[in-house]
Amino acid sequence: MDLSRSASDINTRIRRDPLRSHSGFRMQATLDCKDKGKSSWPEMVGMNGEMAAMTIQKENPHVEAIVLLEGTPVTTDYRCDRVWVWVNQNELVVAEPHIG
């Protein structure tokens, strides 16, 4: 793994627009999140971010998992159909992904 890559290089490759869906699917966001399936994935910490995102979406098809480099600014609204997957420069998950 090339550790010489800059944060902006990784951000360009990993970051997906947090305000728009890239998968072509966008659910209606509601404030009532109960009965939406699994809501947190502590077991993903330390895992490759893209693999974690695929696993999250497989385990809960009601959410879109979005991989972001830690420190990337994001919208602060709460959404039942979104999971931020925070990764470091080595593309490893650094925080427990959860719905929000």
GINORGI-V766619 format. One record per pair of residues at least 24 apart in sequence whose C-alpha atoms are under 7 Angstrom apart, sorted by the first residue. I is the first residue (numbers start at 0). GAP is how many residues later the second one is. D is the distance in Angstrom with one decimal. If there is no record, write none. Layout:
i=I gap=GAP d=D
i=I gap=GAP d=D
//
This chain:
i=6 gap=82 d=6.4
i=9 gap=79 d=6.7
i=10 gap=58 d=5.9
i=13 gap=53 d=6.2
i=13 gap=54 d=6.2
i=14 gap=52 d=6.1
i=14 gap=53 d=4.9
i=14 gap=54 d=6.7
i=15 gap=50 d=6.6
i=15 gap=51 d=6.8
i=17 gap=56 d=6.3
i=17 gap=57 d=7.0
i=26 gap=54 d=6.4
i=28 gap=50 d=5.6
i=28 gap=51 d=6.0
i=28 gap=52 d=6.4
i=29 gap=49 d=6.9
i=29 gap=50 d=6.5
i=32 gap=47 d=5.4
i=35 gap=26 d=6.6
i=38 gap=59 d=5.5
i=38 gap=60 d=5.3
i=39 gap=57 d=5.8
i=39 gap=58 d=4.1
i=39 gap=59 d=6.4
i=40 gap=55 d=6.0
i=40 gap=56 d=5.4
i=40 gap=57 d=6.3
i=41 gap=54 d=4.8
i=41 gap=55 d=6.7
i=43 gap=49 d=6.6
i=43 gap=52 d=6.8
i=44 gap=48 d=4.9
i=44 gap=49 d=5.6
i=44 gap=50 d=5.9
i=44 gap=51 d=5.9
i=45 gap=46 d=5.3
i=45 gap=47 d=5.0
i=45 gap=48 d=6.3
i=46 gap=45 d=5.3
i=46 gap=46 d=5.5
i=47 gap=43 d=5.8
i=47 gap=44 d=4.6
i=47 gap=45 d=6.2
i=48 gap=36 d=6.6
i=48 gap=38 d=6.0
i=48 gap=42 d=5.7
i=48 gap=43 d=5.4
i=48 gap=44 d=5.3
i=52 gap=32 d=6.8
//
